[in-house]
Amino acid sequence: MKKRVALVLGSGGARGYAHIGVIEEIERRGYDIACIAGCSMGAVVGGIYAAGKLNEYRNWIESLDYLDVLRLVDVSFRLGAIRGEKVFGQIRKIVGEINIEDLRIPYTAVATDLTNQQEIWFQEGCLHQAMRASAAIPSLFTPVMQGNRMLVDGGILNPLPIVPVVSSHCDLIIAVNLNSTNQRHYQLPVIQRPAAFKTRFDRLINSLGSKMPFRRKQAEQLLLLEKEALLAEAAEINPWIESAEPEAQQPAAAPERDGAPKSATGSFIIDNVGPASLLDLINQSFEVMQTSLAQYKIAGYPPDILINVPKRVCRFFEFYKAPELIALGREIARDTLDRYESERES
């Protein structure tokens, strides 16, 4: 008989793509995922899986290059750098309109209610709204207003929501922690992309963070110019790419976000370089808090199997690294489950 698994998917920004590789490895070994609890990107991936649409989602995110990610960014200068309507609109198309209680397995998304300063569990109601609220990363995505409540990323209070699955009566609780500070032997697989385009994209992320304090009109104009420059550079690499999309020519168009310090080879310097922008500073501070909170959650409710994904492998908002992160998640899950199964046999 298949072992029934209660799966806990933690928060960690773009590293959440590793959850897909973990799920694939768990299923490959014949385990039955019987319920899911998730936070932030863990809530998004878990919700899409519970809706039976993970393959469609994976196909979409693996098809995105730098330019595609750029076009999904709808810049906001009110309580977040990105509105998220384009990204979550695409997720809504993939998943469809469905309520949590109609999913094929029990599901919990964890968000944080800033108004009442408490943790919120979504276990019924609109799946899309639950995922959007749980993934409203402070400084990156704008919050979700629900009545008089302002909802943001659940990782503020509970980056690894083990408690919702404790009473599930499954055979195993498997938790995926995206904020591990060990596992230094794991490296992100290398997938080649156009170097010049990548460098320009990374400058944009830095620029977005540095312009957050500006007045909205000034920032929009500056970011629009940079977005057009990036599109033009992309067109030089691939003549079939239009130099500018229609939306980008409107005054209120969505420009782009921006990146990270680089080494001489163009790769990200993650371990020993400070924040490159205000956005980077906020996200690094958020990650430090999440790392500490996750350790408390693990100590309080130890899962049967803990899959640790090192947070150093990519920055919080590098959402264009889906193929690499999925492969890494699969590799770490494989090694962790190998150890668990060999210990059980001995």
C-alpha positions in Angstrom: 0.0 0.0 0.0 1.2 3.5 -0.8 2.4 5.6 2.1 0.2 8.7 2.6 2.2 11.9 2.8 1.2 15.2 4.4 3.3 17.7 2.4 4.4 21.1 3.8 5.8 23.6 1.3 7.6 26.6 2.8 8.1 30.1 1.6 11.3 31.5 -0.1 10.4 33.5 -3.1 11.7 32.2 -6.4 13.2 29.1 -4.6 9.6 27.9 -4.4 10.1 26.5 -7.9 12.2 23.8 -6.2 8.9 22.5 -4.7 7.9 21.2 -8.1 11.0 19.0 -8.3 10.3 17.7 -4.8 6.7 16.8 -5.7 7.9 15.0 -8.8 10.4 12.9 -6.8 7.9 12.0 -4.1 5.4 10.8 -6.7 8.1 9.0 -8.7 8.8 6.9 -5.6 5.1 5.9 -5.2 4.2 8.0 -2.2 0.6 9.3 -2.2 0.4 13.1 -1.4 -2.8 13.1 0.7 -2.8 16.8 1.9 -0.8 20.0 1.5 -0.1 23.1 3.5 1.9 25.9 2.0 3.0 29.4 2.5 3.9 32.0 -0.2 5.3 30.2 -3.2 4.7 27.0 -1.3 1.0 27.9 -1.2 1.0 28.7 -5.0 2.7 25.5 -6.0 0.7 23.4 -3.5 -2.6 24.9 -4.7 -1.8 24.3 -8.3 -0.8 20.7 -7.5 -4.0 20.2 -5.5 -6.0 21.5 -8.5 -4.3 19.0 -10.8 -2.6 21.6 -13.0 1.0 21.3 -12.0 2.2 20.0 -15.4 0.6 23.0 -17.1 2.1 25.4 -14.7 5.5 23.8 -15.0 5.4 24.0 -18.8 4.5 27.7 -18.6 7.2 28.8 -16.2 9.9 26.7 -17.9 9.1 28.5 -21.2 9.7 31.9 -19.7 12.9 33.7 -20.7 14.1 37.0 -19.4 11.9 39.0 -21.7 8.8 37.0 -20.8 9.4 37.6 -17.1 9.9 41.3 -17.9 6.5 41.5 -19.6 4.8 39.9 -16.6 6.0 42.7 -14.3 3.4 45.3 -13.7 5.1 47.9 -11.6 3.4 49.5 -8.7 4.7 52.2 -6.3 2.0 51.7 -3.7 2.8 49.2 -0.9 4.7 46.9 -3.3 7.0 47.0 -6.3 4.7 44.8 -8.4 0.9 44.6 -8.6 1.0 40.9 -9.6 -2.1 41.1 -11.8 -0.3 39.7 -14.9 1.4 36.8 -13.1 -1.6 35.7 -11.1 -3.9 36.3 -14.0 -1.9 33.7 -15.9 -2.1 31.4 -12.9 -5.9 31.9 -12.8 -6.1 30.9 -16.5 -4.2 27.7 -15.8 -6.1 26.7 -12.6 -9.5 28.1 -13.5 -12.1 29.2 -11.0 -12.2 26.7 -8.1 -12.8 26.7 -4.4 -10.4 25.1 -1.9 -13.2 22.7 -0.7 -13.5 21.3 -4.2 -9.9 20.4 -4.6 -9.0 16.7 -4.8 -7.0 16.8 -1.5 -7.2 18.9 1.6 -5.2 22.2 1.2 -4.2 25.0 3.5 -2.7 28.3 2.5 -1.2 30.5 5.2 -1.2 34.3 5.1 -0.6 37.1 7.5 -3.2 39.6 8.6 -1.4 42.8 9.2 -4.5 44.6 10.5 -5.1 42.2 13.3 -1.5 40.9 13.5 -2.3 37.2 13.2 -1.8 34.2 11.1 -4.7 33.3 8.7 -5.4 29.8 7.3 -7.3 29.5 4.1 -9.0 26.1 4.0 -12.1 27.0 2.1 -13.2 29.7 -0.4 -11.5 30.9 -3.6 -8.2 29.1 -4.3 -6.9 32.0 -6.4 -7.5 34.6 -3.6 -5.8 32.3 -1.0 -2.7 31.8 -3.1 -2.5 35.5 -4.0 -2.8 36.5 -0.3 -0.3 34.0 0.9 2.3 35.1 -1.8 2.0 38.8 -1.2 5.7 39.1 -0.5 6.3 42.4 1.4 8.0 45.1 -0.8 7.6 42.9 -3.9 3.9 42.2 -4.4 1.1 44.5 -3.2 -1.0 43.3 -0.3 -4.5 41.8 -0.7 -7.3 43.7 0.9 -10.1 41.5 2.3 -12.8 43.5 4.1 -10.9 45.5 6.7 -7.9 43.1 6.7 -4.6 43.6 4.9 -3.2 40.2 3.9 0.5 39.6 3.1 2.9 36.7 2.8 2.4 34.1 5.5 6.1 33.8 5.9 6.1 36.8 8.2 4.7 34.6 10.9 4.9 31.0 9.7 7.3 30.3 6.8 7.0 26.5 7.2 3.3 25.7 8.2 3.6 22.2 9.7 0.8 22.6 12.2 -2.1 22.5 9.7 -1.2 18.9 8.7 -0.4 17.5 12.1 -3.9 16.2 12.5 -4.1 14.7 9.0 -3.4 11.1 10.1 -1.0 10.5 7.2 1.8 8.1 7.4 4.5 10.7 6.9 4.9 14.5 7.2 7.4 15.8 4.7 8.4 19.4 5.0 10.4 21.4 2.4 12.4 24.2 4.0 13.6 26.8 1.4 15.7 28.8 3.9 18.4 26.3 4.9 21.8 27.7 5.8 23.6 24.4 5.3 23.6 22.0 2.4 26.6 23.9 0.9 27.5 21.1 -1.4 24.4 21.6 -3.6 24.8 24.0 -6.6 22.2 25.4 -8.9 22.5 23.6 -12.3 23.8 25.9 -15.1 21.5 26.6 -18.0 23.0 29.0 -20.6 21.1 32.2 -21.6 22.2 35.2 -23.6 24.8 36.9 -21.4 24.2 40.5 -22.6 20.4 40.2 -22.1 20.9 38.7 -18.6 23.2 41.5 -17.5 20.8 44.2 -18.7 17.9 42.4 -16.9 19.8 42.2 -13.7 20.6 46.0 -13.8 16.8 46.6 -14.1 16.1 44.8 -10.8 18.7 46.9 -9.0 17.3 50.0 -10.6 13.7 49.2 -9.5 14.9 48.8 -5.9 16.9 52.1 -6.0 14.0 54.0 -7.4 11.4 52.9 -4.9 11.6 56.1 -2.8 11.1 58.3 -5.9 7.9 60.0 -6.8 5.8 57.6 -8.8 5.7 59.7 -12.0 9.5 60.1 -12.1 10.1 56.4 -11.4 7.6 55.2 -14.0 9.3 57.4 -16.7 12.8 56.2 -15.7 11.8 52.5 -15.6 9.9 52.8 -18.9 13.1 54.0 -20.6 15.1 51.2 -19.1 12.4 48.6 -20.2 12.5 49.9 -23.7 16.3 49.7 -23.7 16.1 46.1 -22.6 13.5 45.3 -25.3 15.7 46.9 -27.9 18.8 44.9 -26.7 16.7 41.7 -26.8 15.8 42.5 -30.4 19.4 42.7 -31.3 19.9 39.2 -29.9 16.7 37.9 -31.6 15.4 39.9 -34.5 12.0 38.3 -34.1 11.4 40.0 -30.7 9.5 43.3 -31.1 11.4 46.3 -29.8 8.5 47.3 -27.7 5.1 45.8 -26.8 2.0 47.9 -27.2 1.4 48.2 -23.4 4.9 49.6 -22.8 4.0 52.6 -25.0 1.2 53.8 -22.7 2.0 56.3 -20.0 0.9 53.9 -17.2 2.6 50.9 -18.6 4.3 48.3 -16.5 8.1 48.7 -16.6 10.4 46.3 -14.9 12.2 45.4 -11.8 15.9 45.0 -11.2 18.6 42.8 -9.9 21.8 42.2 -8.1 25.6 42.7 -7.8 27.6 40.7 -10.3 31.0 39.1 -10.4 33.4 39.8 -13.3 32.0 36.7 -15.0 28.4 38.0 -14.8 27.2 35.5 -12.2 25.4 36.6 -9.1 27.4 37.1 -5.9 25.1 35.9 -3.1 27.1 34.8 -0.1 29.2 37.8 0.8 27.9 41.0 -0.9 25.5 43.3 0.8 22.1 44.6 -0.5 22.3 46.3 -3.9 19.1 48.3 -3.5 16.3 49.1 -1.1 14.2 46.2 -2.5 17.2 43.9 -2.0 17.7 45.2 1.6 14.0 44.5 2.5 14.1 41.0 1.0 17.3 40.0 2.6 15.9 41.2 6.0 12.8 39.2 5.3 14.8 36.1 4.6 16.8 36.4 7.8 13.6 36.5 9.7 12.2 33.5 7.8 15.3 31.4 8.4 15.0 32.0 12.2 11.2 31.3 12.3 11.5 28.2 10.2 14.0 26.7 12.8 11.5 27.3 15.6 8.7 25.6 13.6 10.9 22.6 12.8 11.9 22.3 16.5 8.3 22.6 17.7 6.8 20.1 15.2 9.6 18.0 13.8 8.5 16.5 10.4 9.3 12.8 9.6 11.3 14.0 6.6 12.9 17.4 6.2 14.0 18.5 2.8 16.4 21.4 3.0 16.9 23.7 0.0 19.8 26.2 0.7 18.8 29.8 0.4 22.1 30.8 -1.1 21.3 29.1 -4.4 19.4 32.1 -5.8 18.1 35.4 -4.8 14.5 35.9 -3.6 13.1 37.4 -6.8 15.0 35.5 -9.5 11.8 34.0 -11.0 13.4 33.3 -14.3 15.4 30.3 -12.9 12.5 27.8 -12.9 14.3 25.0 -14.8 17.4 25.1 -12.6 15.4 25.3 -9.4 13.1 22.4 -10.3 16.1 20.2 -11.1 17.8 21.2 -7.9 14.6 20.4 -5.9 14.4 17.0 -7.5 18.1 16.3 -6.7 17.8 17.3 -3.0 14.6 15.3 -2.6 16.1 12.2 -4.2 19.1 12.3 -1.8 17.0 13.0 1.3 14.5 10.2 0.5 17.4 7.8 -0.3 18.8 8.4 3.2 15.4 8.1 4.8 14.6 4.8 3.0 18.0 3.3 3.7 17.7 4.1 7.4 14.3 2.5 7.5 15.6 -0.7 5.8 18.7 -1.1 8.1 
